Amino acid sequence: MDGWQPHVASAAISVIPRVERTTIYLDAEQLRRLRSLAAASDRPRDHLIREAIDRYLGRCDGFRLPSWVGVWTDGTPADPRRWP
């Protein structure tokens, strides 16, 4: 079987996303609600947590400070070189 390639294994590897293990601390109510949602949706808790983080980060992507932030009272942009 010269040149035989395990196509199934290589295909599976390319589908699995690279993730890094981390630890989060939840209070009892958060953990209870997460377990309940995971059971009701038949989805693993780690998937729900990643989805929630993705949604949160998506909302943060478009965050911009109001235009008046960093402006002096006379309307000129704040410039650290002008600070005493």
N, C-alpha and C positions, 0 to 999 in steps of 0.2 A: 504494500500500500504506500508506495513512494509518493510523497507530496500530499498525503492526506491531511486535511485541515478540519479541525472541530468547528464547523460553521455555526452550530447551535450555540456553543459556548462563547464564541467571539461576538455573535449577535447579541447575546444576553449581556455581555460586559458593556457593549456600547449603549445599551438602553438604561442601565443602572446609573442614576446620577451620583456624582461624587459628593459625599456629605461628610461633615466633621462632627464628631460627638461633642456635646456640650451639656451642661447641667443648668437647669432652671429650678427655682424654688417657688412653689405654689402654696397658697394657704389652703386650708381644708375645703372651703367653699369652692375655690377655683378648681381644685382637683376633683371634687365631687361633680361639678358641672362638666368638666372636660371628660371624665369617665362616662357620664350620662350621654353626652353628645356623641362620643365615639361609639358607644353601644347602639344608640338610636340610628346612627348613620352607617353603621357597619364599616367604619374606617378607623385605622390605627391612630392613636393619640399623637404620634410624632407627625403624621400627615396633617392633622388639624392644627398643630402648633406651627408648622412651617407655613401653612396656608395663612394663618393669622398674621404671622410676621411679614409675609409677602404683601398682604393687604395693607398693613401698617406702613411698611416702607414705601409702597406705591403712593399712599397719601402724602408722605413726606417729600417725595420727589418733586412735586410742584410747589412746595412751600417757598415763599419769598417774603422777605420782610417788607413792611410798608415803605413807600418811597420816602416818607418823612424821617425814618430812622437814620441817624447819622448826619442829620442836617442841623446846623446852628440856628439859633432863633432868628437870625437875619436871612435865613434861606440858603446860605452858601453851604456846600458840602463840607462835612467834618474832615479836617486834614490834620493828622497827628503832628505835622511840622508846625502847626499854629498853636499847639497846646503849650501852656507855660511850663 
